[in-house]
């Protein structure tokens, strides 16, 4: 199974793709992502090209260009048409769950020429009166808040989905007879809620109003409706069946297990679509190479995939961005933005970080391992030389890359320098990275938020004395903190190993030895600003400069250095 992007106009959709043969497009519930569809993709890949799509605005797919206008789901149809066109697929089977089922049936009704089979799982007939009552309170505001309270709102929603149906009803008749999943599974779903953000209800809410017999009955192509015995409440499904379905519909009766639920749809496709469908062509290029903006792509490396954000619309030697220990390529946007469209730009998520696969066991996380992964990613892209801008530990990774592959790294800009005394190192190894492992009560979310908030207030973040105060304007913008908290929650407790690798890196020795031009820069007043003096004393061969407050003029500082 590969994670890939598909460019459609000015946005990208993210898909999970596996197998060969006639294409099956899988559409997920809201506000989840294509990760929900992994079990079905795995089954179908034996006979079909299974393509699980992140609905626009969910998972890693960009939002609809111009924003969702609503109130129905019609805005989600043009991106699906464009997806099929970009993939070179004229007609496909569509398999949808919940919101995905609602999108599937309105797509089939609007574009029957593109749909070979329309398969609805978790679909039904619901009255507007019931939906009005159901949606009252169903979609609380999750706009990022300075206090981080929105994280607990998300946690309460996700956890309560396993207690009540609907999640915010508390009467005994709404109680679900199911086991509460472990906190790790709740956390996985929570991350999809966070990726969807404050607009998580865009497709979610109108999907309830699209579960209508008269709308589903418009479908004229071969169609199926799954009636799964394991569903706690089959009322909506049975109401749809009782209302009467057109002759082109087949009701698939499935036993109570998840395996039985998926098997009936798989078998229907084998019996009614496999021999008649046209095999899907190979996946197209993930990016528009001429677009002067950062675009996302997955790169296949040994053991999995690394996520990159790239802009190939530029000239000269590429600039490679490498992030800090608990960050992602998103943290590099400000530093790289002045070069977008002018120089080729590549920003990588380290293994286990951001959206890259967990390629490393915790005990194998090291600066050297990150360097090997970055080199492997550049090899896949056919890039044989780069200038590097690294945030904190990203600069360390660049130095290891230079040592491992002479000639690859031509210049290194270190934005913030990780260099410490033995006493500082010992203190931070003991205190900097408390566990943020998922807890049943969601308390780890409070810890994660407090860490990223206080990183901008104190140095180290846990030193709440006047001596630890950072003498700069604090960035407590909730959207910024939310982005940082998401990065931290994605890497989880592996951030302990990532920070330990950076703290233990022999920075002074490596700086003194490096034979690649190295520029050390930082913001005056930043917590790490005094490290420039320590680094300069350790390595007189390195240049030192102040970071401009206006990053738009950063090239005026860096270009002369890159031209050395």
N, C-alpha and C positions, 0 to 999 in steps of 0.2 A: 504494500500500500504506500503510495506516494502522496505527499502534500504538495500542491501546486497552486499557482495563481493563473487566472485567465483575465487578460486585458479586454475590457469592453468599453470603447470610447475613453473617457477620462477617469474611469474607475477600474478597480480590480476586484474580482470575486475569488474567494479561496475555496478550493475543493480538495477532497480526499479521493484518490482514484486508484483502482486496482482491477486487474484482470484484462481479458480480451474478449471480443465478441460483440453482439448487439448491445447498445448502450442502455443503461438504466440510470435515470436521474433520481437521486434520493433527497427529499426535502424534510427538514427536521422540525421539531416543536420549537416554540419560542419560550424564553429567550435563549435557547441553547444554541448549539452549533452542529456542524457535521460530525463532531465527535460522537454525538448520540447515535449516528448511523453506522458506526464502525462494525458492530456485530453483523448487520445485514450486508454491508460491503464485503466483509470477509466471506460470507456464504455465497453471495452472488458472483464473486470474482472467479469461481471455478468454471463458470460458463458464460459470463457476461463482462462487459466493461461497466463496472459500477462506479458512478461518479456522485459522491455525496457533496452537496453544495452548502456553503454558508450563505444563508439569506442576506441580502444587502443590509448592512448595519449591524449584523450579528457575527460572532466568531471573529475571523480576520478579514471578512469582506468589507469593502468600503461602503458607506451609506449611499443611498440613492442620490444621484447628482441633483442638487437643488433642494434636497431634503424631502422626506415623506410628507405628502400633502393630505392623504386620506380623504374621507374617513374609512373607505373600503380598502381591499387588498389589491386593487387594480394597479397601483404604482409598482407592484412587484412583478408584473407580467413582462414589460419591455426588457428588463435585465435578463429574464429567462430566455426570451427570443434571441437577444444579443449573445447570450452564453452559447446557445446551440449553434448560432452562426459562427462564432469564434472557434468553437470546437470542431466545426465542419460536420455537424450532425444534422441531418435533415429531419429525422423522426426518431423518437426515443420512447421507452416506457418510463412512466413517472410513478414513483412510490413515495407517498407522503404520510407523515405522522402528525396528528393534531394540527397545529398551524400549517405544517407542510402539506397535510391532506387538503386543507381548505384552499391553499394556493394551487395545489395540483388540480382540483376540480374546476376552479374558475379559469385556470390556464387551458385546460382541456376543452372547456366550453368556448373559449375565445379563439383558440388556435388548434382546432382538431386535426389540421393537416400536419402538425408537429408531434402529435401524441399517438403512439401505437397502442399503449395500454395505460389506463389511469387507475392506480391502485390506492385505495384509501384505507388507512389504518388509524384508528382512534378518530372516527368521524361520526356524526350523528345529526339529529334534528332537535333544535332547542328553540323554545319560544323567546321572543324579544322580552317578554315580561320577566322570564327567569334570568335571562342574560343581564337585564338591567339590575336585578337584585344581586346577581352573582358579582358583577363588576363594581358594585358599590363598595369601595374599600379594597378591591383586589389589587390595585396598582398604586401603592404608596409612592410618594416622591423619593427618589434615590439620587437626587442631585448631590454631588460631593459637598460635604460640609466640613468646615474648618475643624470641628471636633471629631471627625471621622465616624459620626453616628450612622451615616448611610451604610457603612459596612455591616453593621449589626442589623440594619433593616433588611439588607440582602440575605444575611444569614438566617434571620427569622423566617423570611419567605421560603427559602430553599428547604430549610429543616421542616417547616410546617407542611410542605407538600407531601411529606411522609406520615403526617398525623391526621390531617383533615382533607376532605375533598368537598368543596373548594378549600384552599389552604387557610382562609381567614374565617370560615364558619366554624363554630365551636360547639354546636349541639351534638348530642351523642349519635344522632343518625348520620352525621358527617364524619364520624371517626373511622379511620381506615384500619382494617385488621392486617397490618403488615409490620414487618420489622423495621426499626430505625437503622439506616445504613451507618457505617462507621464515619467518623468526622472527615476522614480523607476523601470519601466519596462525595460528601456534602461540599467539601472544599472544591473539588473538581467542577461541580456544577456551578458553585458560587463564582468561579473565575469566568465562566461564560456570561453570567449576569453582569459582572464588572466590565467585561469586554463590550457588552451591549450598552452599558452606561445608562444615563438618565432617560434615554429614549427607548428603553427596553420594551415599552408597550406599543411601539409603532405598529408592528405586525401582530403582536400578541392580542391586543384588545379587539381589533376588527375581526380577528379569526373567530371569536365567539359568535359574532353576528353573522358570520358566513356559514355557520353550521345549520343549513336550512334545506329541507326536502326540496323546495321548489328551485333552489340554486343547483343542488347536486343533480337533480333530474334533468338539467340542461345538457349534461354530458352525453354525447352521441357515440363516442368511441368505445371499444371494449373496456369494461371497467369492473373493478372488484371492490367489495367492502368486507373488511375483516371483522368477524365477530369472535373476539378472544375471550374464552371462559375465565381467564385470569384477571380480567378487568374488574375492579371492585364494584363498579356500578355500570350495568349494561343498558340502563334505561334509555339513554340518548340513542344508542345504536339500534335498540329494538324499536324505538319510536320511528326511526328512519325506515326500518324494514317494514313496519306495520303500515306506514303511510304509502308504501308501494314504490318499488324501483322499476325503472324501464327495463326492457328485456335484455339490453346490452350489459346489464349488471349481473355479476355472480357474487353471491354471499359466500365467503370462505369461513367455515366453522373451524376454529382453532382450539385445541386443548388448553389447559391452564398454565403450562410452562412457557417460558419465553422461547425455548427452542421450537415448540409446537406453533407458537405464534408466527415466527419467522418462516418456518418450513412451509406453511400452506401457501404463502405468497411466492416463495422461491419455486415451489413445484408448479404453480400456475404459470409462471413465466417460462419455465422449461417446457411445459406442455403447449403453450399457446403463443409464444413469442420467439423462442430460441431459433427455430428453423426459418422463420420469416423475416427476422430483423436483419438489418445491414450492419456489419461490424463497424465500430467506431474507428476513425482514423487516429493516428498518433497525436499526443498532446502538442499543442502549438507552443511557440515561445511564450514565456510567462510575462514578459514585459514588452512595452512599446519602446524600442531602442531610441526613437527620436524624441520622446517626451522629455521636456526640461523640468522634471520633477522626480523626487524619490519614489521608487516603486519597489514592491516586495517580491521576493522570489525565494524558493527553497533550493538549496544546493545539496546534491547527493554526495556524501562523504562516507568513509568507512564506518559502518555501524548504524547509519541513519542519515538525518538531514540537518543542515544548518540554515537558519533564516538569515537573509541579507536584505538590506534596503539599498537600492542602487539607482544611480542616474548615469546613463551612458551617453547622454547628450552633452558632450564636452570634448575638449582636446587635451593633449598632453598626458603626462604620467598620471595614473589614477591616484586619488587620495583615499586612503583606507582609514576608517574610523573604528576605534576599539574602545569599549566601554569599561566602566568601573566595576568592582566586584559584585554588587547586588543590583546592577543596572541592566540595560538592554540597548539595542541600537537606537531606541527612541530618545535616549539621553544624549545622543550625539547631534541631534537635529540643529541646535543652535550653532554649534561649532562648524558644521558642514554647510549650512544654508548659504553662506556667501559664495560658495563654489558651485552651487547647483546650476547646471547649464553652461558652466565655464570650464570646469575640469570634470573628468569622469570621477564619480564618487561611489564608494562602497562602504557600507556600515554593516558589521556583523553582530549577531547575537552569539555570545560564547555558548559552547555546549552546556546544557542544563539551565541556561538563562533565557529570558525572554520567551521566544517561540521556538527556539532550537530544541532538538530532541535531547533527552537525557543520555548522552553518549558516554558519560563518565560515571563510574561508581564514586561515591563520596570520597573514598580513600585515594582515588586516582586524580582528583581535582588538583591541578597545579598550574603555575604560570607556563611551564613547558608544555603541558597538555593543551592549554588554550592556544599556545603558539603553533603547535602541530595542526590543530583543527583549522586555524586561520590560514595556514599555508595550504592545507588540503582544499579549502574553499576557493582560494585564489587559483589553484591548479585547475579546478573544475571550470573556472571562468576563463582560463587561458591567460591570466595576468602574471607577468614575470618580473614586474618591478612596481613599487609603490612608494609614495610618501605617506607617512603615518601621522595621524593626530590621535593621541590616546588620552583618555580621561583617567587620571590616577593609575590604577593597575594596568590600564590599557597601554600605557607607556612601557611598563615592564614586559608585557607580552611582545611588544614591538622589538624590544632589545633581544629577547630570546629568538624571535623570528630572524633577526639579522645575524645572530650567531649560527642558527641552524641552516640557513640558506643564504650564504654570502651573495651579495648582489641583488637580492630581492628588495630589501628595504634601503632606500636611498637617503631619506631624511626622517627624523623622528621629532615630533613636537609633543612634549609631555605637558598636558594641561592639568596642573596639580601634581605634586611629587610625593610619592609614598616612601619617605625615608625617616627612620625613627632611631632613638637611642634604645639601648637594651632595656632600660627601665620602662620606657613608653611601650615598647613591644610586649613586654611581659604583662603590663597592665591591660592592654587592649585585647590580648589573647584571652585573658581571664574574663573581661567584662563587655566587650564590644558586641558580641553576637549571642544574646540569650535565645533560647529556643522559641521558634514561632510555629512549631508543629501543630497541626489542626487539633483543637480541643472541642469536646462535645458542646461546650457552652458558648463557643465563638470568642472566648477571651483572647485567643492568639491574635485576632484582628485588631484588638485594642493595642496590644503590644507592638505589632507591626506598624500601625499608624503612629504611635508615640515615637518609635525609633526614627522614622523618616521625617517626622515633624521636627524633632529635636536635633537632627543632624544639621539643620539650618540655623539652630539657635546656640548650640554649645559645642565645644571641642574638648575631648571627645564628647559625643552626644549625651553620655551618662554623667558627665562632670557638670552638675548643676550649681556650681559655685560661681562667684563673680569672676574668678580667674578663668572660667571656661566660656565666658560670653564671647560670641563671635561679633566682631565690630564691623558688621555690614548690615544693610537692609535685609530683613528676613523675608524669604519667599514663603509665605503661608497661604498662597493661593490654593484653594481646595482641589482644583483640577490638577495642578502640578503635583500636589501631595498624593492624590489618588493614583496618578500615573506611577509615581515612585513606589507606592504601597503595592500596586499590582505587580510591578517587577519583583519586589521582595517576596510576595506570596507565591509567585510562579517558581522561583528558585527554592523557596522553602528553607529548611534547615541546612541545605547544601551551601547556603550563604556563609555558614560558619567556616566551611572548608575553603571557600573562595576568598574570604577575608584573611584566613590564616595563611593561605598561600601568598597573598600580597604582603602581609605584615612580616612574614619570614623571608621574603625575597632579599638577597644581599645587594640592596640598591647601591650603596656607596661603592662597593667593589665593581659592580657591573658598569656603573657610570664611568668609573676611572678606566675601565678596559675598553669601552666601546670605541670602534673606529668609524662609526657612522655619525655624520653631523647631527647633533642633538640640541634642541632648543627647549628650555624649561620656562614655562610661563604660568602665571597665576594672577588672580584678582587681588589687588591690594585690599587688605582687610579680611581676606578669606582665612579660614582656620588653618589652611596649609601654607599660607603665604610665606611664613618664616622658614619653610623647608627649602625655599630657593637658595637661601644663604648656606644652609647645611649642604645642599647638593653641590653648589658652586665650590665650596671648600673641599669637598670630596673629589670633585672632577673639574678642575680649572679649564679643561678642554671643552666643556659645554657652555653654550650661551644662555643667558638669563634675560627675561623681559617681563614687563607687566602686561597682563591681559587687558585689552580695551573694554570699557563698559559697553560700548556699542559694537556688537559682533559683526555688524555690517562692514566695518572698516578693518576687520581682522586680516584680510588679504594684504593690506598695506604693511602689516608686520611680518606676515609669513612668506609672502612671495619672494622677497629678497633672500630669505633663508633657503627656500626651496630651490632657488637658482644657483646656489653655491655648487 
